[in-house]
Amino acid sequence: AAEETVTKEGTFAGLADSHTIAVDIDGKETMIQVGSDLQDKMNSMSEEQKVDVEYTKDSNGVLTLKSLETK
């Protein structure tokens, strides 16, 4: 199955671990995996910051971040 790319606005809720962020999207805390290319940006963000996230969802339901923009 092809990966679906989703773009959502949310609120950065914090780091779940060294390669996962938690973003509050539509009132639900969503865990998104972060590749090494975006980790510097992830580490510089503050909680409650409004963000636009673009991510893909694979067949196992794992979300992988493609882009992260602060608002």
Backbone torsions as a table, in degrees:
resi	resn	phi	psi	omega
1	ALA	NA	140.6	179.5
2	ALA	-71.7	146.3	176.9
3	GLU	-73.4	139.9	177.9
4	GLU	-96.9	129.8	176.9
5	THR	-97.2	130.2	-176.4
6	VAL	-123.1	137.1	173.9
7	THR	-118.4	126.5	-176.9
8	LYS	-137.1	153.5	170.6
9	GLU	-98.4	139.3	179.7
10	GLY	-156.6	-168.8	178.6
11	THR	-122.8	126.3	179.5
12	PHE	-64.9	121.9	-176.9
13	ALA	-100.8	-13.4	177.9
14	GLY	132.9	-176.1	179.3
15	LEU	-94.1	128.6	175.5
16	ALA	-81.0	-40.3	172.9
17	ASP	-159.8	-166.7	-172.1
18	SER	-68.8	-12.2	179.1
19	HIS	-137.0	24.8	179.4
20	THR	-141.3	131.7	174.2
21	ILE	-108.3	154.9	172.8
22	ALA	-109.1	125.7	179.1
23	VAL	-126.4	130.9	177.2
24	ASP	-82.6	108.1	-178.5
25	ILE	-120.3	123.7	179.9
26	ASP	53.2	38.7	176.7
27	GLY	79.4	7.0	-177.8
28	LYS	-125.8	130.8	178.4
29	GLU	-73.5	123.9	-173.9
30	THR	-118.0	129.6	178.4
31	MET	-92.9	129.3	-178.6
32	ILE	-128.8	127.0	177.5
33	GLN	-70.2	142.7	-177.6
34	VAL	-122.2	125.1	176.9
35	GLY	-75.4	166.4	-176.6
36	SER	-61.2	-26.8	-178.7
37	ASP	-67.0	-23.3	-177.0
38	LEU	-111.2	4.5	-174.5
39	GLN	-68.7	-34.4	178.0
40	ASP	-61.0	-43.8	179.8
41	LYS	-64.6	-42.6	179.7
42	MET	-59.3	-42.4	-176.4
43	ASN	-73.4	-17.2	-177.9
44	SER	-93.9	-0.8	-176.5
45	MET	-88.1	154.8	177.7
46	SER	-111.9	152.1	-179.1
47	GLU	-62.6	150.9	-178.8
48	GLU	73.7	4.6	177.6
49	GLN	-73.6	135.9	176.6
50	LYS	-76.2	135.4	-177.7
51	VAL	-138.2	154.4	165.8
52	ASP	-107.1	124.1	178.8
53	VAL	-115.1	139.9	172.3
54	GLU	-120.2	126.5	-176.2
55	TYR	-146.0	162.0	174.1
56	THR	-109.8	155.9	177.4
57	LYS	-122.2	122.1	-179.3
58	ASP	-89.3	-179.2	-174.5
59	SER	-66.0	-18.6	176.6
60	ASN	-89.7	-0.1	-179.5
61	GLY	85.8	8.1	179.6
62	VAL	-80.3	129.1	178.8
63	LEU	-94.6	132.6	179.7
64	THR	-125.0	124.7	-176.6
65	LEU	-68.4	133.6	175.9
66	LYS	-108.1	-39.1	175.6
67	SER	-151.2	155.1	-175.4
68	LEU	-141.6	118.3	-180.0
69	GLU	-124.9	128.9	174.9
70	THR	-83.7	152.6	-176.6
71	LYS	-109.5	NA	NA
